Amino acid sequence: MSEPTTPPPGVAAFLAPMRRVLTITGVGLTVLLPVGAVLGWALGGSEVGLGILLGLAIPAAFFGATVLTGVLAARLDNTRFVGVVVGSWLLKIIVLMVIMALVKDAEFFDRMAFFVSFVVGVAGWLAAEGIVVLRTRVPYVDVSGQKPLTSKDSDNVALVEDAAQGEARGV
């Protein structure tokens, strides 16, 4: 039987912000989707309510699928990871084009409400993702597997640091 393995440091540094993105956007959409649809329905009728519902649901589903695909594929090597994410992205673009072609002439939703809520959904998701990623602290070096420095090593480290500071100062 195989033992559970801990993810490599790079994977852990990727998973934490992506899970945070899913949590934040999930909570936001849990509030925004029903409130927006009900308000639209109450103020403009069923067409506006459905337009808002579709306009928020489509970007949520597509961005959520991208993040979820990245989280699920994170343990793969880089080449396979990129292939899975890009492949899922291309598949989602095709699905989006099919959905848009199917609802092109539909009259059960308001197009302006759909457009405005679609833009709000995309902007909101990208803002949440950008804020989470920008605030995430990612280590540059994994020092967990290194051996402790000896006095000889620490002297070399001090020389390298002094040289780097001199270069940074233009000396």
N, C-alpha and C positions, 0 to 999 in steps of 0.2 A: 504494500500500500504506500502511496506517495505521501510525503509530509507536506503540509502547506508551506509555501515559500513566501518570504517577505519580498515585496517589490523592490527593484533596484532604486537607488536614490533619485534618478531622473524621472522615473515613473511616479514616485510619490510626490515629487515637486509639481508634476503635471496634473495628477488626479485631484489634489486638494483644491486648487482654484476652479477646476471644471465642475467638481461636485458643488462648490459654493455657487457657481453660476446657475446650475440646475435648481438649487434650493431657492435662491433669491428670485429668479424669474418664475419659478413654479408658484411661490407665494404671491408674487405680483399678479400673475395671470389668474390665480384662483380668485383674487379679489376683482381684478379689472374685467375679465371676461363676462361674468354674470352681471356685474353692476353696469357695464357699458351696454350690454345687450338689453337689459331690462329698461334702462333709461332711454335708449334709442327706441325701443318698442313703445314705451309710454309717451314719448314726445313726438315720434314721427311715424308710428305704426309698425306693422310687422316687417315691412320691407327694410326700414332703417335698422331695426333690431337685428334682423338676419344679416344685413350688410356689415354691421359692426361685429357680430359674432364671427362671421367668415373672415373678415379683415384682420381680426386678432388671432384667430385659431390657426390660420395658414402659416404665418411667420413663426408662431410658437411651435407648431409641429415640425417645421423644417429646421429651424435653429436648434430646437431640442434634440432632434434626431442627429444632427451633426455633432453636438457635444456628447450625446450618449454613445455614438459610434466611436468617437475619440476615446472616451473613458473605457469602453469595452475592448478596444484595440490597443490600448496603451502598453500592454505587456509584450506586444510583438516587436520584432526588430524594426529599425527605422524605415527600411524599404517597404516592408509589408504594411506597417502602420500608415505610411503615406498612401500606399495603394488602396487600402481599405477606406480611408477617409475621402480620397479623391473619387474612388468608385462610388461611394455612397452619395457624394455630392452630385456627381453626374446623373445618377439614378433619380435623385430628388429634383433636379432641374427638369428631367424628362417628365416626371410625375406632375410637377408644377405646370408645365406647358400643357399637359393633357387636361388637368383641372381647369386651367384658364380657357382652353378651347371648349370644354363642356359647358362652362357657365357664361360664355361670351354673349349669347343671345338670351340668357335667362332673365326673366322679369320678376323673380320672387325676392330679389334683394335690391337695395338702393346702391347704385354704383358709386356715388359720391361718399356715402357713409363707409362703403367697403374700402375705397381708396384712402380716405383719411385715417381710418382705423388700421389699415394695412401699414401705412407709413408710420403711425404711432407705434404699432407693434414692432416693426423693424428697428426703429430708432430706440425704443425702450430696451429691446433685447441687446442691441449693440452697446448702448450706454451701460447697462448692467454688466455685460461681459468685459467691456473696457475698464470700468472702475475696479472690478474684481481683479483682473489681470494686472493692472497698474499698481494696485495696493499689495499684491502678493510678493512676499520676500522669497526669492529663489537663491539657494546657495550656489556659488560659483565653483566651489571645490568640495569634494567629499573627503573629509579628513578622518572619518570613522575607521578606516582600514589602515591608517599609517602608523608606523612604529614611533615610539616617543623619541624626541630629539636628544642626542648626546651633546656634551659640551662642544665637541668638534663640529657637529652639525649646526649648533646654534651660532657659532662663530661665523660659519659660512653664510647662514641666513642673514646675520647682521651685515656682512659685507655686501650681499646682494641687495638688501634693503637700502643700505647707504648709497650704493651705485644707482639704484632706481630713483631715489630721491634727488640725487645729483643730476640725473638726466631730466627729471621732471622740472627742476629749477633752471635747466639750461646751462649748467656748469660744465 
